[in-house]
Amino acid sequence: MVNGYKPATLDEALGLRRDTDAVPYAGGTDLMVENRPGVSYLFIGHLPELRQIRADESFVRIGAAVTFTQALESDLIPAFMKEALRRIAAPAIRNAGTFGGNIGNGSAKADTVLIEYVCDARLRLVSARGERVLPVQEFYKGRKALDLAEDELIAEILLPKEGLDNYYYKKVGGRNALAISRVSFAGLVQLDGERIRHIAAGFGAVAPTVLRMRDLEERLEGKTLAQAREMIPEMLSLYGERMELTTGRVSAEYRKSVCLNLLGDFLATLRTSSASPS
Ligand SMILES: Cc1cc2nc3c(=O)[nH]c(=O)nc-3n(C[C@H](O)[C@H](O)[C@H](O)COP(=O)(O)OP(=O)(O)OC[C@H]3O[C@@H](n4cnc5c(N)ncnc54)[C@H](O)[C@@H]3O)c2cc1C
């Protein structure tokens, strides 16, 4: 049995996805820690089509095999995403780990995925049959459950080009740089003067998928910053009632209180210009 393929082109890779059971991988930082005897692998990390960072009129388009280090060095990647990238593990993992692998692993601890949720990013999936684009929130069906057909690959992450400047990001981990997130929080606000046009708040590493409650975010839209600050006790109580967190090495109650503290801090420090206090 062949235990590995290294296609020369994306088309060849898609043919192998269609015709074999080979598991795709790029950096291997998630996959190689698993012991899967008898599995064959499809290496895609070298494919030029998946290694580009580009921009079109509306989106920054990040190839699935772009590494975290490559993204940190690119002027096209928004500062909001770079906040999260800088806090991923140590340089060796950042040099090998990719955006596609971070998504493909299906974990709510994935740091780039939290930013993608809060930015309402889209994913472009490709197969020998064609391609489709869908919101990242729709791609995640649950813990390790992805809307990825057996013959598909994640090709690109589409981040909106506009409206990402006024953000907030905090990652609370057990062991600073080498920590996989225990709790992470990202917030984004878009303002018309003092009034909130759009707001997003996402929690990572605390539930089967990244947690966002769009209906609660909508309560703040149309309010002034001062009105939003007055609503903090009410918002914390609404989020608190709805949050059902998974228990990990740290208790669900502890994680919930960290989440609510981060949300409260985000709302209390909303301002008219860009700033992340982290
Ligand atoms: C010590 C250590 C520290 C870590 N710290 C962090 C951290 O701080 N934050 C964090 O978010 N992660 C962390 N990780 C996890 C990991 O590095 C990231 O999830 C990384 O993004 C995985 O990318 P990769 O290219 O190595 O994935 P791979 O291991 O190559 O693949 C991961 C999964 O995605 C699938 N996949 C890969 N590419 C595609 C594609 N294009 N289409 C479809 N499926 C695909 C694979 O089949 C596999 O299931 C850490 C890992 C280690 C070992």
The ligand as an SDF file (V2000), in Angstrom:
LIG
                    3D

 53 58  0  0  0  0  0  0  0  0999 V2000
    3.2410   22.0210   20.5930 C   0  0  0  0  0  0  0  0  0  0  0  0
    2.0280   22.4930   19.8290 C   0  0  0  0  0  0  0  0  0  0  0  0
    1.4880   23.7440   20.1230 C   0  0  0  0  0  0  0  0  0  0  0  0
    0.3660   24.1990   19.4570 C   0  0  0  0  0  0  0  0  0  0  0  0
   -0.1340   25.4500   19.7740 N   0  0  0  0  0  0  0  0  0  0  0  0
   -1.2230   25.9100   19.1220 C   0  0  0  0  0  0  0  0  0  0  0  0
   -1.7420   27.1990   19.4370 C   0  0  0  0  0  0  0  0  0  0  0  0
   -1.2320   27.9350   20.2850 O   0  0  0  0  0  0  0  0  0  0  0  0
   -2.8590   27.6050   18.7670 N   0  0  0  0  0  0  0  0  0  0  0  0
   -3.4470   26.8350   17.8140 C   0  0  0  0  0  0  0  0  0  0  0  0
   -4.4420   27.2700   17.2300 O   0  0  0  0  0  0  0  0  0  0  0  0
   -2.9660   25.6250   17.4850 N   0  0  0  0  0  0  0  0  0  0  0  0
   -1.8720   25.1390   18.1240 C   0  0  0  0  0  0  0  0  0  0  0  0
   -1.3760   23.8980   17.7990 N   0  0  0  0  0  0  0  0  0  0  0  0
   -2.0760   23.0790   16.8010 C   0  0  0  0  0  0  0  0  0  0  0  0
   -1.5340   23.1520   15.3350 C   0  0  0  0  0  0  0  0  0  0  0  0
   -0.2160   23.5980   15.2600 O   0  0  0  0  0  0  0  0  0  0  0  0
   -2.4210   24.0510   14.4830 C   0  0  0  0  0  0  0  0  0  0  0  0
   -3.7550   23.5880   14.5300 O   0  0  0  0  0  0  0  0  0  0  0  0
   -1.9570   24.1670   13.0060 C   0  0  0  0  0  0  0  0  0  0  0  0
   -2.6750   25.1770   12.3800 O   0  0  0  0  0  0  0  0  0  0  0  0
   -2.1750   22.8850   12.2250 C   0  0  0  0  0  0  0  0  0  0  0  0
   -1.7290   23.1240   10.8920 O   0  0  0  0  0  0  0  0  0  0  0  0
   -0.9470   21.9970   10.0900 P   0  0  0  0  0  0  0  0  0  0  0  0
   -0.7050   22.4990    8.7340 O   0  0  0  0  0  0  0  0  0  0  0  0
    0.2370   21.5380   10.8780 O   0  0  0  0  0  0  0  0  0  0  0  0
   -2.0790   20.8660   10.1130 O   0  0  0  0  0  0  0  0  0  0  0  0
   -1.9420   19.3190    9.7230 P   0  0  0  0  0  0  0  0  0  0  0  0
   -1.4490   18.5730   10.9270 O   0  0  0  0  0  0  0  0  0  0  0  0
   -1.1940   19.1750    8.4560 O   0  0  0  0  0  0  0  0  0  0  0  0
   -3.4870   18.9850    9.4840 O   0  0  0  0  0  0  0  0  0  0  0  0
   -4.4230   19.1280   10.5280 C   0  0  0  0  0  0  0  0  0  0  0  0
   -5.7910   18.6130   10.0660 C   0  0  0  0  0  0  0  0  0  0  0  0
   -6.3100   19.4230    9.0300 O   0  0  0  0  0  0  0  0  0  0  0  0
   -6.5200   18.6450    7.8450 C   0  0  0  0  0  0  0  0  0  0  0  0
   -6.1130   19.5240    6.7400 N   0  0  0  0  0  0  0  0  0  0  0  0
   -4.9400   20.1920    6.6210 C   0  0  0  0  0  0  0  0  0  0  0  0
   -4.9690   20.9850    5.5230 N   0  0  0  0  0  0  0  0  0  0  0  0
   -6.1740   20.7880    4.9370 C   0  0  0  0  0  0  0  0  0  0  0  0
   -6.7940   21.3090    3.7540 C   0  0  0  0  0  0  0  0  0  0  0  0
   -6.2140   22.2260    2.9610 N   0  0  0  0  0  0  0  0  0  0  0  0
   -8.0370   20.8820    3.4500 N   0  0  0  0  0  0  0  0  0  0  0  0
   -8.6800   19.9800    4.2310 C   0  0  0  0  0  0  0  0  0  0  0  0
   -8.1520   19.4560    5.3740 N   0  0  0  0  0  0  0  0  0  0  0  0
   -6.9050   19.8590    5.7040 C   0  0  0  0  0  0  0  0  0  0  0  0
   -5.6770   17.3960    8.0130 C   0  0  0  0  0  0  0  0  0  0  0  0
   -6.2330   16.2810    7.3190 O   0  0  0  0  0  0  0  0  0  0  0  0
   -5.7480   17.1970    9.5170 C   0  0  0  0  0  0  0  0  0  0  0  0
   -6.9420   16.5500    9.8790 O   0  0  0  0  0  0  0  0  0  0  0  0
   -0.2340   23.3950   18.4500 C   0  0  0  0  0  0  0  0  0  0  0  0
    0.3000   22.1390   18.1210 C   0  0  0  0  0  0  0  0  0  0  0  0
    1.4320   21.6890   18.7950 C   0  0  0  0  0  0  0  0  0  0  0  0
    1.9940   20.3430   18.4250 C   0  0  0  0  0  0  0  0  0  0  0  0
  1  2  1  0
  2  3  1  0
  2 52  2  0
  3  4  2  0
  4  5  1  0
  4 50  1  0
  5  6  2  0
  6  7  1  0
  6 13  1  0
  7  8  2  0
  7  9  1  0
  9 10  1  0
 10 11  2  0
 10 12  1  0
 12 13  2  0
 13 14  1  0
 14 15  1  0
 14 50  1  0
 15 16  1  0
 16 17  1  0
 16 18  1  0
 18 19  1  0
 18 20  1  0
 20 21  1  0
 20 22  1  0
 22 23  1  0
 23 24  1  0
 24 25  2  0
 24 26  1  0
 24 27  1  0
 27 28  1  0
 28 29  2  0
 28 30  1  0
 28 31  1  0
 31 32  1  0
 32 33  1  0
 33 34  1  0
 33 48  1  0
 34 35  1  0
 35 36  1  0
 35 46  1  0
 36 37  1  0
 36 45  1  0
 37 38  2  0
 38 39  1  0
 39 40  1  0
 39 45  2  0
 40 41  1  0
 40 42  2  0
 42 43  1  0
 43 44  2  0
 44 45  1  0
 46 47  1  0
 46 48  1  0
 48 49  1  0
 50 51  2  0
 51 52  1  0
 52 53  1  0
M  END
$$$$
